[in-house]
Amino acid sequence: MKRKGYAEEYLLWLLLFDLVTVAGALFLSYVFRFKSSILSTELGWSPMDYLAIWPVAVACWILGLAQSHGYRPGTAVFDLDVVRRLLTGSIIAMALVITYVFFLRPGEFSRYMPVLCVMFVWPALVIERWIFQRVLERRAVRQMDRVLILGSGLVAERLARVIQKEPHHGMTLAGFITDNAEALGGQVGGLEDVPNAIYVGHVDSVETAVREHKAQQVIIVHPDMPFDRINRIINDCARAFAECRIVPSLLGSIIPETNVQNVAGIPLFDAQYSPLRGWNVAVKRVFDLTLSALALIVVSPVMALFALIVKLDSRGPILYKQQRIGLDGRRFNLYKFRSMTEAAEAQTGPVWAREGDQRVTRVGKWMRRFNIDELPQLFNVLRGDMSLVGPRPERPFFVKQFRDRIPRYMLRHRVKCGLTGWAQVNGLRGDTSIEARIAYDLYYIENWSLWLDIKILLMTFTAWKNAY
């Protein structure tokens, strides 16, 4: 998937731009009042007093904009209504600032400043929002999710038109999926003026349609579809690394907690929910970079020592490189300290390590016991191939085996794989139940939080069960 949480990402960037714009405009209003010689200089607050209230005024402006619905869905469309909301938000903000000054910072506050602040901030916000809209439209062309709509009827038609006309939702129509084989290749009735409103795939081959049309989302708008078929479509989407979203009347008992996006009054429910989207992805990445860099500094002497021990203990390279499957099915090279004999799988082919495995070296047995062989993967984390915490990456051989046999298996590839994971700290590693591992991986994905990551990292130091 190219992007997740487009609306959340848009609002975060908008908030950042607003913060910079408001702070800059407030500073200019101060300069105009006291440094331009246009208005008379009054005795009263010192420059430090105004500097102290500056961040308070910025916060009040953001609150005022939020109160006037300046951050609601649809604010990417720049029109007179947005201009009006920005003015309303600015007036609310100034009222909050005046209240704060009156009760908490008594003194001779310049009478000109409230009017000047609104005069500078409001036009600055209008210009900023207009520029933001232009930038958003250009960026959206490159970053939109291609969407396949599964179904027909008024809701499906309305959704297609909204996707075409309102790019700020982050979607572009790739086609329709039908349950009528004879309709394939035909135009969707009532949407002759909408580009790509063509039946491009059948409901029994959703995965094929997603891959052929490079779609990132499938939206189900089908009131009579049975649950077992919806479940198959969810699995098809997972295998093709696409999101599956459902119109709420179909939700039933598919998932108890989910993400909702409002597209012109049509709520879309994610059938595969995870908190790891938008801002949370950035937070997790900063967490990974900070901790992995610090960890490398701390454990580098240990890594140097074990590099020497591995070299002296047995023939073969110090590091073992192996292809694994990561986020969205992408392949990458995973690095470990070599803990097995050279060419350990030359005769057996890809197999998991078992208790008492004769291929493990003397030093390797000890390293695997305490997870020391995994330390080189800190470099994988720094490179962005992996995260500190997540489902453990699997080899292409095993992924190919499990993707069709284990329901929802490919959902674990919706997040970055990890150096350690919820399944591993609960003893599910090596030659253990793959179904149980998937259940633990999906629990982690659907219940992610930074505190859960920290808990798993702490548990890793004592998680020695099935470490062989």
Secondary structure, DSSP 8 states (H G I E B T S, - for coil): ---S-HHHHHHHHHHHHHHHHHHHHHHHHHHHHHHSSSS---SS--HHHHHHHHHHHHHHHHHHHHHTTTTSTTTTS-SHHHHHHHHHHHHHHHHHHHHHHHHHS-S---TTHHHHHHHHHHHHHHHHHHHHHHHHHHHHHHH-EEEEEEE-SHHHHHHHHHHHH-GGG-EEEEEEEES-GGGTT-B-TT-TTSTT-BEEEEGGGHHHHHHHTT-SEEEEE-TT--HHHHHHHHHHHHHTT-EEEE-GGGTTTS-SS--EEEETTEEEEESS--S-STHHHHHHHHHHHHHHHHHHHHHHHHHHHHHHHHHHHSSS-SEEEEEEE-GGG-EEEEEEE--B-TTTTTTT-S----TT-TTB-HHHHHHHHTTGGGTTHHHHHHHTS-EEESS--B-HHHHHHHHHHSTTGGGGGGS--EEE-HHHHTT--SSS-HHHHHHHHHHHHHT--HHHHHHHHHHHTT--TT--
